[in-house]
Amino acid sequence: MVTVTATVTGRPRPDRLVRRVQPLPGTAPDPGTWPDTVPAVAQLLTRGLDLPAGVTFLVGENGAGKSTLVEAVAQAVGVPAEGGLRRHAPGRDEPQVDASGLGDRLQVVRGTSRFREAFFLRAETMHRFYSWLREVGSEAHSGLHELSHGESFLDVLGAGWMRHVGLLLLDEPESALSFGNQLVLGAAFARMAAEGRQVLCATHSPLLTALPGARILQVDGNGLTRVDDWEDLAVVRDWRFFLDAPDRYWRRVLD
């Protein structure tokens, strides 16, 4: 496949690390087997998924397939399902993540980005990754075990080795972050996008998805659908209604 470098006002724009994720030849969804029964997964195995430059958010309810998709993209680019870097190999004696296996059925169409590394921030296994950094003698591990989950996430994104990362994958990072630190994370995403890197993030956060210039994909029973107006997101409408009348929601739940 020929790689095309886009241009803006006559000047070359650096290509992205991953241009597209698509099924391996001969691969088709099995409608009777998980995770193929998830509409978003079936769509990926049928049409593939283009990954543009900059920031892409996957938004949807629990069980819609957001985390499965992010994990699969990570595996397709060579990152372990447990998270971390491509060269991070979890120990044999450590408990392994129960991966869907979807990533083994995908291939990646690569671009010509100068950034060659990919990193998958998976909240439940990050402390294991910090231990690996310590074992390989990386200075980046210093103090990470002593920080809260949220603080360590932001610290890792500022590590020196992150300058080589062209694709950052995250699975609901806001679960460990305060309101203010979600803004800090969003600012980090914006800086990465400005440098020609890519971010693919599964999230429930109306704050993160409001990031200017981000691409939003709604993940639901219809598969993957692009949402051009942040106001149209179901999670945004739900939070608006709740904050306008929290008592009404609690009465309904408690009754």
C-alpha positions in Angstrom: 0.0 0.0 0.0 1.3 3.4 -0.9 1.7 5.9 1.9 0.5 9.4 1.1 1.7 12.4 3.1 -1.0 15.0 3.5 -0.2 18.7 2.8 -1.7 21.9 4.2 -1.0 25.2 2.4 1.8 23.5 0.4 3.7 22.3 3.5 4.1 18.6 4.3 2.2 17.4 7.4 3.9 14.5 9.3 2.1 11.3 8.7 0.6 9.4 11.7 2.0 6.2 13.2 -1.2 4.2 12.5 -3.4 5.0 9.6 -5.8 2.2 9.8 -6.6 -1.0 11.8 -8.4 -3.7 9.7 -9.2 -7.4 9.8 -6.6 -9.9 8.6 -7.5 -11.4 5.1 -10.1 -14.0 5.4 -11.3 -12.8 8.8 -15.1 -12.3 9.3 -17.2 -11.8 12.4 -18.8 -14.8 13.9 -22.3 -13.7 14.9 -22.6 -16.4 17.5 -19.4 -15.8 19.4 -18.2 -13.1 21.8 -16.8 -10.5 21.2 -18.1 -10.6 17.6 -21.6 -10.3 19.0 -20.8 -6.7 20.1 -21.9 -4.5 17.2 -18.8 -2.3 17.3 -16.5 -5.3 17.1 -18.5 -6.8 14.2 -18.2 -3.4 12.4 -14.4 -3.4 13.0 -14.1 -6.9 11.6 -16.2 -5.9 8.6 -15.1 -2.4 7.7 -11.9 -1.7 9.7 -11.2 1.5 11.5 -9.4 4.6 10.3 -7.3 6.3 12.9 -6.8 10.0 12.1 -4.1 12.3 13.4 -4.8 13.8 16.8 -7.2 12.7 19.5 -10.1 10.1 19.1 -12.5 9.3 21.9 -14.7 6.2 22.1 -17.8 6.9 24.2 -20.5 4.6 25.2 -22.2 2.6 27.9 -20.6 -0.3 29.8 -20.5 -3.4 27.6 -20.6 -1.4 24.4 -17.1 -2.6 23.4 -15.0 0.5 24.1 -12.3 -1.2 26.2 -12.3 -4.3 23.9 -11.6 -2.1 20.9 -8.8 -0.2 22.6 -7.2 -3.4 23.9 -7.4 -4.9 20.4 -5.7 -1.9 18.7 -3.0 -2.1 21.4 -2.4 -5.8 20.6 -2.5 -5.2 16.8 0.4 -2.7 17.2 2.4 -5.1 19.4 1.6 -3.8 22.9 0.7 -6.6 25.4 -3.0 -6.7 26.5 -1.7 -6.0 30.0 -0.7 -2.5 28.9 2.6 -0.7 28.8 5.1 -0.5 26.0 5.7 -2.9 23.1 8.9 -4.2 24.8 7.2 -4.7 28.1 6.8 -8.4 28.7 4.9 -9.3 31.9 6.4 -12.0 34.1 5.1 -15.6 33.6 4.2 -15.8 37.3 2.0 -12.7 37.2 -1.7 -13.0 36.6 -2.6 -12.3 33.0 -5.3 -10.1 31.6 -8.2 -12.1 30.1 -7.9 -10.6 26.7 -10.6 -11.0 24.0 -8.2 -12.3 21.4 -9.6 -9.7 18.9 -6.2 -8.1 18.4 -4.8 -11.4 17.0 -7.3 -11.0 14.1 -6.3 -7.5 13.1 -3.5 -5.9 11.1 -2.2 -2.3 11.1 -1.6 0.0 8.1 1.3 2.1 9.3 2.2 5.6 8.4 5.6 7.3 8.2 5.6 9.1 11.6 8.9 9.8 13.2 7.4 8.5 16.5 7.8 4.7 16.5 6.5 3.6 19.9 3.0 2.9 21.2 1.9 2.9 24.9 -1.3 1.5 26.4 -2.3 3.0 29.8 -4.5 0.3 31.4 -5.5 1.4 34.9 -5.7 -2.0 36.6 -2.2 -3.1 35.5 -0.3 0.1 35.7 1.4 -0.8 39.0 2.7 -3.9 37.4 4.2 -1.7 34.6 5.8 0.5 37.2 7.5 -2.6 38.7 8.8 -3.5 35.3 10.3 0.0 34.9 12.1 -0.6 38.1 13.3 -4.0 37.1 14.8 -2.7 33.8 16.5 0.2 35.7 14.4 3.0 34.2 14.6 6.3 36.1 11.0 6.8 35.1 9.8 4.4 37.8 11.0 6.6 40.7 8.3 7.2 43.2 5.4 5.9 41.0 4.3 3.3 43.5 4.0 6.0 46.2 1.7 8.1 44.1 -2.1 7.8 43.8 -3.4 6.2 40.6 -4.3 9.5 39.1 -1.0 11.2 40.0 1.0 8.4 38.6 -0.9 8.5 35.3 0.0 12.1 34.8 3.6 11.5 35.9 4.0 8.7 33.4 2.8 10.9 30.6 5.5 13.4 31.4 8.3 10.7 31.5 11.2 11.2 29.1 10.6 8.0 27.2 7.1 9.3 26.3 8.7 11.5 23.7 9.1 8.4 21.4 5.4 7.5 21.7 3.4 8.2 18.6 0.2 6.3 19.6 -1.2 6.6 23.2 -4.0 4.2 24.1 -6.1 4.7 27.2 -9.0 2.9 28.8 -11.2 5.2 30.9 -8.3 7.1 32.6 -10.8 9.6 34.1 -11.7 6.9 36.7 -8.6 7.9 38.7 -8.7 11.6 38.0 -10.2 14.6 39.7 -12.0 17.3 37.7 -8.8 19.4 37.6 -6.6 16.6 36.6 -8.9 15.6 33.8 -8.2 19.1 32.4 -4.5 18.5 32.8 -4.8 15.2 30.9 -6.8 16.8 28.2 -4.1 19.5 27.8 -1.5 16.7 27.5 -3.6 15.1 24.7 -3.7 18.5 22.9 0.1 18.9 23.1 0.6 15.4 21.7 -1.8 16.1 18.9 0.1 19.3 18.1 3.3 17.3 17.9 1.9 14.9 15.3 1.0 12.1 17.7 -2.2 10.1 18.1 -4.4 9.4 21.1 -7.2 6.8 21.2 -9.1 6.9 24.5 -12.1 5.0 25.7 -14.0 7.3 28.2 -17.3 8.2 29.9 -16.0 11.7 30.6 -18.0 14.7 29.2 -15.1 16.9 30.2 -12.5 15.0 28.1 -14.7 14.6 25.1 -15.2 18.4 25.0 -11.5 18.8 24.0 -11.4 21.1 21.0 -10.5 19.4 17.8 -11.1 15.8 19.1 -12.9 13.2 17.0 -15.7 11.4 18.9 -17.1 8.0 18.1 -20.2 6.9 19.8 -20.1 3.1 20.6 -23.5 1.5 21.0 -25.9 -1.0 19.5 -25.4 0.7 16.1 -21.6 0.0 16.2 -19.3 3.0 15.8 -20.9 6.3 14.8 -19.1 9.7 14.5 -20.6 12.5 16.6 -19.7 15.9 15.3 -21.5 17.9 18.0 -20.4 17.3 21.6 -23.9 18.4 22.7 -25.4 15.3 21.0 -23.5 12.8 23.1 -25.8 10.8 25.3 -23.4 11.1 28.3 -23.5 14.9 28.0 -27.3 15.0 27.9 -27.5 12.7 30.9 -25.1 14.8 33.0 -26.9 18.0 32.1 -30.3 16.6 33.1 -28.9 15.1 36.3 -27.1 18.3 37.4 -30.2 20.3 36.7 -32.4 18.1 38.9 -30.4 15.5 41.0 -33.3 15.0 43.4 -35.5 13.8 40.6 -33.0 11.1 39.6 -32.4 9.9 43.1 -36.1 9.7 43.9 -36.6 7.5 40.8 -33.7 5.2 41.8 -34.5 5.0 45.5 -38.2 4.4 44.9 
